[in-house]
Amino acid sequence: MQHVYLDNAATTPMAPAVIAAMTQQMQADFGNASSTHWFGRQAHMQLDASRQVIAQSINAQPDEIIFTSGATESNNTAINQVAHEFAARGKHIITTAIEHPSVLQPLKQLEKEGFDVTYLPVDEKGEISLADFDAALDDETILVSIMMGNNEVGSRMPIQAIGERLSQHQAIFHTDATQAYGLLDIDVQALHVDLLSTSAHKINGPKGVGFLYRRNQLMLKPFLRGGEQEKKRRAGTENIAGIVGFAKAVSLLTPAVKAQHQSDYLGFKHQIMTALADAGVDYAVNGSVQADNLNHVFNLWLAGLSTYALQTNLDLDGFAVSGGSACTAGSLEPSHVLIAMFGQASPRISESIRISFGAFTTADDVAAFAQALVKIAQRLHAHSK
Amino acid sequence: MSGGVDSSVTALLLKQQGYDVVGVFMKNWDDTDEYGVCTATEDYEDVAKVASEIGIPYYSINFEKEYWDRVFQYFLKEYKAGRTPNPDVMCNKEVKFKAFLDYAEELDADYIAMGHYAQTTTDENGIVHMLRGADGNKDQTYFLSQLSQDQLKKAMFPIGHLQKPQVRAIAAEYGLATAAKKDSTGICFIGERNFKQFLSTYLPAQPGQMMTTDGTVMGHHDGLMYYTIGQRSGLGIGGNSENSEPWFVVGKDLAKNVLYVGQGFNNPHLMATSLDASGMNFFTGQAPAAEFHCTAKFRYRQKDVGVTVKMNGDAAKIVFDEPVRAITPGQAVVLYNGNECYGGGTIEAAYNDAKVLQYV
């Protein structure tokens, strides 16, 4: 059976050029970039070159890039270290209700430690309002952590507008750009962000590597302590192969490629919506369909059909989509994002699937998927009658 | 697939027979602790291992709501009424062979297969009959006694013809991760936790008097729901100089909140000669006759007793060939004819000749 992958917001396949670059690196070098001999210098050279590529991609300085194990570590580092560094200035933090768990869980822990967290609500499009943000911001606010775009519904947050508001405020501005990094042109200067998290495996790079952008003027203590790697900002021997692969993946994503992906993915959404409408399958989009969203994410509500039945049937037919995050026993957790958008009682919570496109998704894949989804939906509707 | 050896071998055998098999784990109860770990985690991990070993896809489905509404509410209601419910019978009827069957049909499955020790056979008229599992010690038809003909037609029991040691040997032969896994015990959602403590978190306990049937107060009980007819342990009273036999629960009076106790395993108050049953279910869709003789079990793994069944609508009067000890209202009475299991009902009341026993 042919397997079609439409879960690129979860992870992406590595690009062949990334695999080639990593293979080459692993075959040629193995040195520790901190070593002061020839082997170490070889590794260090690769590290520097990669850092250069990545810094340029967001208009940052190379020494503002701290390599980490991924977005979870980047988010944990940003949130914990800012909160603890600036606790004397205030204990208030602003975030949104629809952040990734690697933002929400550290914040939950900080609440237990006495910090006060405001979770900005979202509307049915999955968007926050600046009026809510302005109302929440006060003299006690020390940290604002707001994602650039959402991983479940693809909605965008007004990062630049918030960055501008905070440019004259004590609060440090962190954004989780994990989903946005592969699709949007990001300029940390123009956006006025102090901290930005990313992950390589969401953009056709390897798993286990990411970075935290940290504005040079912002001094934070390291989250992981040990050796003096990353200028004492993150201990642990650098994952050179991963970093080289990450830089290669970044270099493939030119502004033109990103724009093309955005436009292709928008087209894929319309392709699916047209197929469902033509077949008379009842559906609604969770969020909105608009050109400047993160278009790789497409969240659909199929009224009356359970997420379990939809996702499992699709998988049995060879189509991988997401039904949400699973607990340790494999059963689906209700999405905190859909709950924030539609309320706890909405049938959308248990009748939706997330489809996410990637660099290797083709129009044929999408056509085959739409056909399979129509068939499954019609069969399930017939069964429930 | 539960993550146990029985359903593991069930899946393996079906795969070997050429079926297109999909493994599904049911999560029916949420006991997630503060670390986000629930007891289902380990079982699901075992399902994942076994399914990968066999080469079949596996999924998890959540029936917590169905279980809560259709099994656990019944369970609490029965305890509140002073009876001893059988949640496994209800779970089979309402969850495993209803919600789960429905889900399997949504997945376009032709059959559901279970790792129960039970067998079926189809007669010339296309009617499916239920037979005991070949392993007399493990036979689980008792728990399946409320299934309908439609449910049975969709069900397969691929290990029903095997002995438990054979099932373990097959699992070991194919190197399945669950080959040596301990069998689960107790009611599934309570597991090996303290039953009394569990129940007390859902139902308020009303302590009261413990007395003999002639009114001698023997002490106090912690709440009638904690005691089952015929139970010995937990009474906290010993023998006396005249009679050194141990004490047993012989009755309950819910209205007066009194627990009756009596001495001797075969105390006359524990001995019944007949019972009333409700909700009589026959796998084939109807009773063999308005009145018939067969054998019966009144609790799981009990030896069969000869009985005469007199049907009255979907209720029945069941008269025993010889007195039976500790007939417990709320439990299932299940009927057999040789190797065939007819079906069963729920015990409502027990009698010693014409006298109703003070069980609730």
Interface residues (C-beta under 8 A of the other chain):
Chain A: S306 Y308 A309 T312 N313 D315 L316 A326 C327 T328 A329 G330 S331 L332 R379 L380 H383
Chain B: V22 F25 K27 T32 G36 V37 C38 A40 T41 D43 Y44 V47 A48 P57 Y59 S60 I61 N62 E64 Y103 E105 E106 L107 D108
